[in-house]
Amino acid sequence: MRRYRFADIAVLTTALALLACVSFSVALMLKYGAGFLTQLSVKSVHPSPSQSWQQVVAEKLQRDNDKIPVDWRLDSNVIVRAKSSKRLTGDFIESLLDSHSLAITSLDVPDLVASMENGTLTAVEVVTAFCKRAAFAHQLSKLLLEIGFDIALTRARELDAHFATYKKLVGPLHGIPLTMKDQFHIKGLETSMAYVSWIGTFEGKKGIGKEKHVESELVRELYSLGAVPIGKAPETNNNILGYTLNPHNQNLSSGGSSGGEGAMQALGGSAFGIATDIGGSISMPAAYQGVYSIKPSAGRLSFRDVANTGRGQEVMPTVAGIMAHSVASLRLVFKSLLSTEPWARDPYTQPIPWRSENECQNDNQSDRKPTFGFMPNDGIVVPHPPIARALEIVRQALTNADFEVCEIIVRELLLHADIYLLDWVPPSNNETSEIHGPIARGDGCPDVWEAIQQSGEPIVPEIENVFPGGKRRPPISLPEYEQVVLKMKDYRWKYNDYWQSSAGKTSSGRPVDVVIAPVGPHTAIPPGKFIHSSYTSALNVLDFCNVVIPITFADKNQDIVDPNFQPFTDKDRRNMALYDPELFDGTPAAIQVFGRRLDEERVLSVAQIVVDAVEAWNRKHHQQ
């Protein structure tokens, strides 16, 4: 090369200049630390051409596996047995745990907090037990993209030291272990969102000094409340961990896209989970795997410093929500997060504290007796028999006046739930299918495409329709996009008018409080067979909040297709053709309770009333 043909004096001058640069760099490093120089250099985001995406994945998996303590590593015969087993929940995973760990991980969030407050349990005991169970769940079902057991135990020791010194808890979630979908940044852990090209980077960028140093606002809030993140769960299907199957039935899907977090909750690997949703990504996995969840309206929980796709799309934004094992846990976590006043640090968070006055009280003197809309189907796709039966259980539980088995509780419920169930026939969900997709993916998903192309990993089947023929779809024009937004506004107005009109049909003269509906037209189904999402995606279009409640399990002996079934649509016909009583037997069947925008307090309180009514109904019928 020409520069090597310089005269000797030029070479000497260059050498002296390089020596000066090195000396200056060393001085900076001594003064500011090695991280300072890292921040000055931005490297290519593309992986080394000498390393395939499979090699990158293999190295990451090995690093993650090395984080599992030797004593928590399952024998190979257990892994083999797990792969051939239909169900991993219940007896399978519980048989692997020692009695102390099983007892701790069987407790719900309020009970765990109470046990640490009265000194029965320590934070280290609780975090250790859940880390162990999460390690088992991961080895059985590949559920952790990031393992943070060491960070979690360090935090647990700090919490115990605080309690020993001050004799009080750090906050309302003191010592509670949680897992999170791998979009949330936790210091000390990577965030890949399951993109291979993001491994070892900060959201696809290397050498900018942010890798493992950024913390999402929601994570900061959780730490301040005493909660302890222990790991991060994957998207349902990805090229790092593979497809996340349903631990209740490994022939079926865990739902998406927060299926990894749903499966972790189903296997009891953490006390609660944080996930994300833009079209049912919290609600469907929760329903498929028999756990509770809340998807709030946009702005109730902070989404600051959360990795995401389509980050500039704020018309129908992705929201953070919660999965847990009871409505009480959902309420405690949600209320606790609001107590941190996230709007002070995130201007996109609504400045709305917890509003007790919006709750429906289970009180004989209350004049806020809830009124329900009841939507057994959306007129497009009828739910499979297990979901129809779950809805009927709820309907009977809320309208049945003969609860003699538990008279005091029943009278309270009935006085409070002087129930009115109104047939709910709102503007069609069909309209939302022409709104949701163009808003969520109208830009052609260039960030997703770039992340996939950088590593060379294949496109997973779930998003092949986004990139037809393996090519990026061009974005819609701005005028087209604006027309879709106008459709959304019109749909919201029509739905609001319909909701308000229900006041003319209630005895109180007020509109219905919430609506009971399917989460989807089926329980969990085989991977790749998903047909209809409008039961949940319509709520994102409307920015409504909802709570998912598991009700029962599919029963091949009870749940039979009506021989007189007549489909509404071709999609309805195809959906019902998927139903297989034998295949779906034992799968969780859930319903949702949804309310209007920013009305989470009411929805959570009414969800608890539904749970209480169903439990009373079950007690009565089990004694007959």
Phi, psi and omega in degrees: 000153188300324186292345179273003179254015176295160174292161182304323182295324178294320179297316180297318180298317179297317180298317179296322179295318179296319179298321179295320179296318180297315180299319179295320180296317179297319179298317178297319182294321179292326183279317189249351182097159184297331182297336182297315181293326178301321182289341182277345186240121176255116183269168177298142179277351182280142180293161179301133181297342180275356184237123179283163179296329178295323178292320178300316180295315182300318180293320179296314181299323179293319177299318180293316180298327178295341180279350178274121179305145183305320182293344181258006181273127184282148176296151182298328180292330176292319179296317179297317180295323179296320182296331182263000181268145177287318188237132178252344179286169176068234189302323186299302183287326182293330179291343180274346186266148171288162187298323181293314179295321180296317181297318181292313185285355175271352181276146177274168187305309181301324179290323177296315179299315180298321181292325177284329179290325179269003176084004178295323178232154173255162177298322179297318178299314183293312182294320179299315181299315181287324175299319179297314180293322177296322177297318177295315181300319179296316181292331179280324190229004179057069190246000182236115171281331178225131181249122183236037184299319182294318177296319182295317182290327174298316178294321179298321178295323177296320180295318178295321178296320178297315181295321180295326182279314189254353178059033175209160181283155176294322182190183185291349178243025182310120173074010183274118180282138177223159170243162184221149172298144187282056167240345183267131181277126174239126180303133180096349180237152175282165171227114183248344188053022180071014170278128179297322183291346179270352179297130180077016183229178166252101180051043176092357181246134180255152170070026180253004175082003180261346182304121179065012182247348183267146180230124178297150180303318180298324178293318177301318179297316180298316177299318182294334179275353179101355180291157186230101175295136182242349180174174183230136187262158186267169162299158186301316179232131182202167183269007177262307182254345182092198185275132178272110180274165183280119182292346172283331180201103187286004171273354188239167182280155174272358183082166183211166005265357181269038182295328178296317178292322177299318179293322178297320178292320180299326180269001175071027183283348173207164184284331171201168182226155175245129181225185181229160187207134170224358179194026183111011186289346170262313188295314183293312176300323178297313180296316182298331189244015170068036176237163180273153176205159170230129169252107181280170171290160180299132175098353176282322176246146184290141174240021181289138177059039174251130177294142183196167170257156181058045188293339179275357182273105183246005179286321178222073191287157170295142179238155172268143178215185190232140168245142181201191186249009176192160173295324180302320178291318177303314182297315182297313182293315182297312180297320180296318179297320178295330181295342179279357181054062184298337180296341178289337182246346181227104183294348177270002176264134182293134179281065183237107176287177177297131183246094180299330182293343179273351181284144170277123186268136176276074191221132181302330184270355185290140174262010179256064177281124188289145174243135187248138160274146183232116183238090182292338175201169184258011180075006180242308180225121180278137179295152173299159182309319179299322179288320177299321179291320177300317177296321180292324176301314180296316180300313180294320181298324183277339183252345183287125182263000188252070180254065185286341185297329182221075196302316184295310180297318184296318180296321178298316181297315184289324177294320178287314186262048172302074205286139171236123178248111181260135173301131186250109181232076185277182170309142191297139172301337182301327180297329185287338180294335178273357182250312188300307184300308180299327178285314184288327187230017183296340179279357182083004178056055182295327180291322177295313180301313181297317181297321180289317182294328183299326182262337185085007178292152179286157175284128180288151185305328185297338180240016178298327180293338178286332181236074184300132181068019181071024181235154179285132178280136179294149180290154173285159182286162179299316176300321177298316181299317180296325178295323177294319178298322177295323175299318179297316179298318180296319179296318178297319179297314181298317181293320179297318179297320179296315180300314180298326182293342180294343178300332179286354183245359181255152181291333181280343185079008177254155175297162177302152180278313183215171176236137175261130185206167171293152170281327178197176184275016181195167167283196175302144181233169179299149179305139177084001184255008184293136185239316195225120184245001191292341177299330179253319183296333176299327180290329176290321176299320180277346187061035176278160176256154179210156174237132176265134181233117174290134186246314186203195178229147177302139182229114184298338181275336180258325191266088183242140178293132177301125181298342179264012181302129176237116185292145174290319188218172175296324177298321178298317179298315181294322179296313181294330178295339178286339188291127179227103184306323181290315182294318186273355184305129178087000181277139180303142176238122186235166173231171175235149172245117181239151181228181184285174185303131175063029182246042185296323181300315179295316183296317179296319182292319179289327176301320178294322177297319177298314179300314180298318180296318180293319178297319178296318179298316180296318179299317181297314185284334177286339179271351181278000000 
